[in-house]
Amino acid sequence: MSGNPHTHEINHPLKILVDQLLDFWEGVFYTCTADHPLGRNVLLALILVVCDTEAAHQVSGFGSHSATYFCRRCKLMKSQIGQNFDPEAWPRRDLEEHRAQALRWLNASSEAEHQSFFETSSIRYTELLRLPYFNPITMTTFDDMHMGLLGLIDTHISDVMQVDHSNNGGEGQPVISGKRPSNLHHPSPLTAPWMKTPQKILGKDVLKEIAKDMKQTILPSWMSPAPHPSLWARQGGEKLSAEEWKVAGTIHVPITLISIWGYHYEKEPQSQFFQILLNYLHMVHALCILFLRETSAPLRVEYRTRILDYLHSLRKLFPDFSIKPNQHYSVHAVEDLENLGPGHARSTPVWERDNGDLQEMNSNRRRGTKLISNFHSVTKYTVVGELEVTRMKTYCRQGNLKLVLDNITDPVLLEDFGEAIDALQAMELEDHRGMFSGTDLSAWTSPDRDFKKTPTVILL
């Protein structure tokens, strides 16, 4: 697809996909396959839409994250996003109502009528609604990478605490020069007196401590190190990848903030810095649960408790900060954990890397191969580009190789191909991140989550 289609223009390529999916919903007979030389009937269905928020809303027919009804699971209005943190009070979306509104948008007689209806409903028609089984409300999932890493962690460090390379860190509160604000009770152990305390929290003094701790932290060989803190500022700094935000936000920042704020203010739990630390750790705890490769009812309860504690304390500590849609979506993420299981099977990093490779790859844009298929006595022609054919063949070769290596039982062949088998197994394990399988999870669900007893950072 060349460029980004504008709003409902995504329906043009979606129609091609849906036409094929409808055929496979009834069943397509292949005259011969590798395992079935006499042919086999194949059924295929679209299970989930997994992508970033902008693309997910466009593909599934929802308004953007700035629309009046910004959420694809509930109908909480954008104006209430910072006041209503009670999920039970959020009006849920209804599939039948959604389909009716989408068809009303489709049947509008003019572009002005399209736009007018969309502004009131935040719903457009999508070709995916032609699939008899598709539910855009529940089948458009929240991606862990975009919501958690590029959403929560990036937003909290860059927009909530904020990075300042020129001044020492403060408490995140506005300060009037020459006057002591009433809500400023405890100067930072790393900063000058209160009159010089800036608004941004991650000042050069805190960043210096983070950099010092980073040098003493040994990461596993398969984990990408985060850039130096001097590159964290968005303006003029390096744009961190999702994995770099994960390492920085769940390992390096907690280690340093706990050491400079947690122990220093342990006897002053109501101090601003201690509360800022606890607020941040609520988010880290929730994300570590979200990124686990297993889930359970107690873990989901703990996730929801932690994420709501995070939002409530965020609003209290930073009343001038506007709650973002991703922070609202994080509450709904527990629904995906319950209905779809852990997110690693549907997370997008591998496809994001694939998209990056495609964008950097030179192509002559040749039309390539014409594929002919026959379905219910109807002949269809599909033109596939040479690039797509090459990549598909590569995927098939890799899959066939893995199948062969997994079924080798001959000792001689095992010895000859042992290195290749070990390499493939290592590739499968390289995304295992979180806690050891033997980690005691009782501390996560303890009713009295004492600061000293509750794990503050998950370190492999």
Sequence and secondary structure as in RCSB ss.txt:
>XXXX:A:sequence
MSGNPHTHEINHPLKILVDQLLDFWEGVFYTCTADHPLGRNVLLALILVVCDTEAAHQVSGFGSHSATYFCRRCK
LMKSQIGQNFDPEAWPRRDLEEHRAQALRWLNASSEAEHQSFFETSSIRYTELLRLPYFNPITMTTFDDMHMGLL
GLIDTHISDVMQVDHSNNGGEGQPVISGKRPSNLHHPSPLTAPWMKTPQKILGKDVLKEIAKDMKQTILPSWMSP
APHPSLWARQGGEKLSAEEWKVAGTIHVPITLISIWGYHYEKEPQSQFFQILLNYLHMVHALCILFLRETSAPLR
VEYRTRILDYLHSLRKLFPDFSIKPNQHYSVHAVEDLENLGPGHARSTPVWERDNGDLQEMNSNRRRGTKLISNF
HSVTKYTVVGELEVTRMKTYCRQGNLKLVLDNITDPVLLEDFGEAIDALQAMELEDHRGMFSGTDLSAWTSPDRD
FKKTPTVILL
>XXXX:A:secstr
  S   GGGGHHHHHHHHHHHHHHHH EEES  SS TT EEE      B S HHHHHHHHTB  TTSSB  SSB 
 BGGGTTT   GGGS B  HHHHHHHHHHHHT SSHHHHHHHHHHH B   GGGGSTT  TTTSB   HIIIIII
IIIHHIIIIII B SSS    SS   TTS  TT     TTS  GGG  S SB HHHHHHHHHHHHT    TTS  
   GGG  SSSS    HHHHHHIIIIIHHHHHIIIIITTTTT TTSHHHHHHHHHHHHHHHHHHHTSS   HHHH
HHHHHHHHHHHHHHHHH TTS   HHHHHHHHHHHHHHHH  GGGT SHHHHHHHHHHHHS       EEEEEEE
TTEEEEEEE HHHHHHHHHHHHHHHHHHHHHT   HHHHHHHHHHHHHHHHHHHTT  SS TT   GGGS SS  
TTTS      
